[in-house]
Each structure stands twice: as structure tokens, then as C-alpha cells.
Amino acid sequence: MARLPLIAGFVPHWPRASFATVAAYAPPGVGMLAVGIVAEVFGPHGEAVPGFDFALCADRPGPVPTDLGVPLDVRHGLDWLVSADLVIALPWAGFRTPPAPAVLDALSAAYARGALVAAHCVGTFALAAAGLLDGRRATTHWRFAELLARRHSEVVVEPDALYVDEGRVVTGAGAAAGFDLCLHLLRREHGAAMANAVARDVVLPSHRDGGQAQYLAAPVPEDCRDERLAEVLAWARENLHQPLPVAELARRALMSKRSFARRFAAATGTTPHAWVRSLRLSGAEELLETTDLPVEEIARRVGYGSATVLREQFVRRRGVPPAPTAAPSRTRRDGAGGRAARFHEPRHDQKGF
């Protein structure tokens, strides 16, 4: 069962869902990596995370060839795609040839009905062929970005982005960046708490740096083989309101600062400084979304001296002002900024931890 970061005095709850049904379109030659990504993110995660009604769909029900040569048994046709709340076009080996007209019509019909439509890697070519990217920014696998721009001059291609959010149309980069896209959709529509829980369940960072100024949140190991280090990490999660300098963490681990930093990097893939900062920001974002606490109190609970420092860290690490207030039920929108932020003061250069 996925666990949420422990924050003193905070019991998380989930906002009401924006999308409940998810349809992933699997064309002939679909990439099995992409299938695994969407199934992992939107599939069941135990009682800790509300489930989605997730299904693969194809041109017609039945076996679908994959890029690995192993057929995939798909039970749903395009009718499921048209009716879903979230539609994801998966990448496929034959992307240089546009999908069948019936598929393009189904994608367009889903969008016209109000669905959130997404694609990653060369799945973006399907959305472009359906005309859903006309006049919009989009991304795809960097290797095929030039081809996308050449074939669809009406699309503003951003080859360096991990994902591009254009409201009801969201595109992602290639291969493993599908995780970034899916976690972004979870975070945007269901809140940080759910996205963080799913990310931890699949042992991934919930954000990564990229062209859309996503913040690289260091992975937080649930099970650390170094028992002494695991105890220190657990203590840090429960004491975010304290300064948590590296010297104190090392002291609790009964190590020198140098040994602690080395073993910490081996266990988490990052530095103690970056890990604590990630934990503070994630905790603050969850509190902003799920409670009505004043910003000053939230800043205190996660270890920042003031709302000003919290604000500056969000702008610096996220590229946007702090997360919104408790997320209500959302209707479909034409822009990505559908939630009202708790504050929107300009950025100042100030370092914090």
C-alpha cells in the first residue's frame, strides 16, 4: 500500500475526481512500454488511492500486434474511447502513417464532448493528424520532433519539453517521459497527494526538471536496506518543521557528514539537501491543496521561516507560484491554470532549504 509523506498534524484526503474513466488507444504496433506506463499509473494501487475505470481500446476488440511482436488482447473498441473522461493516444511503430479516419474521428469526438485528450512520444502524431494540435504547443520524442514540425506546420513543437500542457490537450515526450505526463495529469486534476502517492508506489519522482519547469523531486525510498539510514529518513519526514541540517541527520545516523552524504546518495540517488527540499515542497503543496491553513502556518509546518521563502522556493523549483487551495470538483477548461493559487506575488531571488 502506498504511503503518503508524514506531516505532523496532517491527515490527507483526496479532492473530488476530475476524470474517472481513462481510455488508452492502442493502435497496431503499439509500444509495450507505453502500455505498461498507463496501466501502472491508472491501474489499481490498493485502498490508499481511489481507482480509475481504466481500459485499453483499439480500432476493434481483439488481438492487437505490439512493437515486441507479442499480441495484446484488447476488449474495447473506439466506442470506449469516445466516452472516456481522459483519452490517451499511445505511441506505435507505424506512426509515420496516419491512423484510420475512424480513429481520428473518435479522437475529435472525444475532445468535442469535453474529454481531456493526451498523448506521449509518437502518439502525438495521432493528435496532430486529428487536428487537435492546430495552433497549440506540443512535444514528442526528441528524435521525431523535426518530423512532427515538418509534417504539421500548424503545430508549435517544443522538442526539449518533458510535457506540454495546453489545457484539454496535453502532450509528452518519448519513452519513460510517459510517466511524467501521466503523473502531471494526476497532479493537475486530482492534486499533489494522489500524484505523490502513485509516484511513490511505482518508485518514481513525482516531478522531473524539463522545458515546462517541472521540479525534480528526489525519489523517497520506502524500503531502504540501510536500516540506520531508513530510520533517519523516517524521522526527517515526521519533523519537517525543524531545520534538518545535514550535520543533524548524520549525527542521528551515527556517521560523519561525508559518510552520510555518500550512503544517502547511494540509497536515494540525490543529496540530503535536495531530498529535504523536495520533501518540504511536496508537503507544502499537499497542505495547500487539502487544508485551509494560512500560508504562514503551512510554511512553518514544513520548515520554512516564512511564506516569502516558501513562495520563492515554489517559483524557483516549480517555475510557477505555489499550489492552489483545496481542489474542488473541476469542469473541463481551455487553459492549464484552472485552479486559483493561494498567492501570486512576483519572484525574488532568495535561497532557502
Long-range contacts (C-beta under 8 A, 24 or more apart in sequence): 1-46, 1-47, 1-48, 2-45, 2-46, 2-48, 2-49, 2-197, 2-198, 2-200, 2-201, 3-48, 3-197, 3-200, 3-222, 4-48, 4-193, 4-196, 4-197, 4-200, 4-286, 5-196, 5-220, 5-237, 5-279, 5-282, 5-283, 5-286, 6-234, 6-237, 6-238, 7-237, 7-240, 7-283, 7-286, 7-287, 7-301, 7-302, 8-238, 8-239, 8-240, 8-241, 8-301, 9-301, 10-283, 10-286, 10-287, 10-290, 10-291, 10-301, 12-193, 12-286, 12-290, 13-193, 13-290, 14-50, 14-190, 14-191, 14-193, 14-194, 15-190, 15-191, 15-194, 15-289, 15-290, 15-326, 15-327, 15-328, 15-329, 16-327, 16-328, 16-329, 17-50, 17-189, 17-190, 17-329, 18-85, 18-116, 18-189, 18-190, 18-329, 18-330, 19-52, 19-85, 19-86, 19-116, 19-189, 20-52, 20-53, 20-85, 21-52, 21-53, 21-54, 21-83, 21-84, 21-85, 21-86, 22-52, 22-53, 22-54, 22-55, 22-84, 22-85, 22-86, 22-88, 23-54, 23-55, 23-56, 23-57, 23-76, 23-80, 23-81, 23-83, 23-84, 23-86, 23-87, 23-88, 23-110, 24-54, 24-55, 24-56, 24-57, 24-87, 24-88, 24-90, 25-56, 25-57, 25-58, 25-81, 25-87, 25-88, 25-89, 25-90, 25-103, 25-106, 25-107, 25-123, 25-126, 26-56, 26-57, 26-58, 26-64, 26-72, 26-74, 26-90, 26-92, 27-58, 27-59, 27-64, 27-90, 27-92, 27-94, 27-99, 27-103, 27-126, 28-58, 28-59, 28-64, 28-65, 28-92, 28-94, 29-65, 29-66, 29-67, 29-92, 29-93, 29-94, 30-64, 30-66, 30-67, 30-72, 30-90, 30-91, 30-92, 30-93, 31-66, 31-67, 31-90, 31-91, 31-92, 31-93, 31-121, 32-66, 32-67, 32-68, 32-70, 32-72, 33-175, 33-176, 33-178, 34-90, 34-91, 34-120, 34-121, 34-123, 34-178, 35-66, 35-72, 35-90, 37-176, 37-178, 37-179, 37-182, 38-88, 38-90, 38-178, 38-182, 40-202, 41-179, 41-182, 41-183, 41-186, 41-198, 41-202, 42-182, 45-197, 45-198, 45-201, 46-201, 48-197, 48-201, 49-194, 49-197, 49-198, 49-201, 50-194, 55-80, 57-81, 59-100, 59-102, 59-103, 67-92, 67-93, 78-102, 78-103, 78-106, 81-106, 81-107, 81-110, 82-106, 82-109, 82-110, 82-113, 83-110, 83-113, 84-110, 84-115, 85-115, 85-116, 86-115, 86-116, 86-117, 86-118, 86-185, 87-111, 87-115, 87-116, 87-117, 87-118, 88-117, 88-118, 88-119, 88-120, 88-123, 88-182, 89-117, 89-118, 89-119, 89-123, 89-124, 89-126, 89-127, 90-119, 90-120, 90-123, 91-119, 91-120, 91-121, 91-122, 91-123, 91-141, 91-174, 92-122, 92-123, 95-122, 95-123, 95-125, 95-126, 95-144, 96-125, 96-147, 98-125, 98-126, 98-129, 99-126, 99-129, 104-129, 104-130, 104-131, 107-132, 108-132, 111-168, 111-169, 114-168, 114-332, 115-168, 115-332, 116-168, 116-170, 116-185, 116-189, 116-332, 117-168, 117-169, 117-170, 118-169, 118-170, 118-171, 118-172, 118-181, 118-185, 119-171, 119-172, 120-163, 120-171, 120-172, 120-173, 120-174, 120-177, 120-178, 120-181, 121-172, 121-173, 121-174, 121-175, 121-177, 121-178, 122-174, 124-148, 124-171, 124-172, 125-151, 127-169, 127-171, 128-152, 128-155, 132-169, 133-169, 133-171, 136-166, 136-169, 137-164, 137-166, 138-164, 138-166, 138-169, 138-171, 139-163, 139-164, 139-171, 139-172, 139-173, 139-211, 140-171, 140-173, 140-174, 141-173, 141-174, 141-175, 142-173, 142-174, 143-174, 144-174, 158-211, 160-210, 160-211, 161-210, 161-211, 161-212, 162-208, 162-210, 162-211, 162-212, 162-214, 163-210, 163-212, 163-214, 164-211, 164-212, 165-212, 165-336, 166-336, 167-333, 167-334, 167-335, 167-336, 168-332, 168-333, 168-334, 173-210, 179-204, 180-207, 180-208, 180-210, 180-214, 183-207, 184-214, 188-336, 189-330, 190-327, 191-286, 191-289, 191-290, 191-327, 192-282, 192-285, 192-286, 192-289, 192-323, 193-286, 193-289, 193-290, 196-282, 196-286, 205-278, 206-282, 207-318, 212-319, 213-318, 213-319, 213-320, 214-318, 214-319, 215-278, 215-281, 215-317, 215-318, 215-319, 216-274, 216-278, 216-317, 217-278, 217-281, 217-282, 218-268, 218-269, 218-270, 218-274, 218-275, 218-278, 219-268, 219-269, 219-270, 220-268, 220-275, 220-278, 220-279, 221-267, 221-268, 224-267, 225-267, 226-263, 226-267, 228-253, 228-254, 228-255, 229-253, 229-263, 229-264, 229-267, 236-276, 236-279, 237-279, 240-279, 240-280, 240-283, 240-301, 240-302, 240-303, 241-300, 241-301, 241-302, 241-303, 242-303, 243-303, 243-353, 244-276, 244-303, 244-353, 246-272, 246-273, 273-353, 276-303, 276-353, 277-313, 277-317, 277-353, 280-304, 280-313, 280-353, 281-313, 281-314, 281-317, 281-318, 284-310, 284-314, 284-322, 284-323, 285-322, 285-323, 288-322, 288-323, 288-324, 288-325, 288-342, 289-323, 289-324, 289-325, 289-326, 289-327, 290-326, 291-326, 292-325, 292-326, 295-322, 295-342, 295-343, 303-353, 304-352, 305-352, 307-343, 308-348, 308-350, 309-350, 309-352, 311-343, 311-345, 312-347, 312-348, 312-349, 312-350, 312-352, 313-352, 315-347, 316-347, 321-345
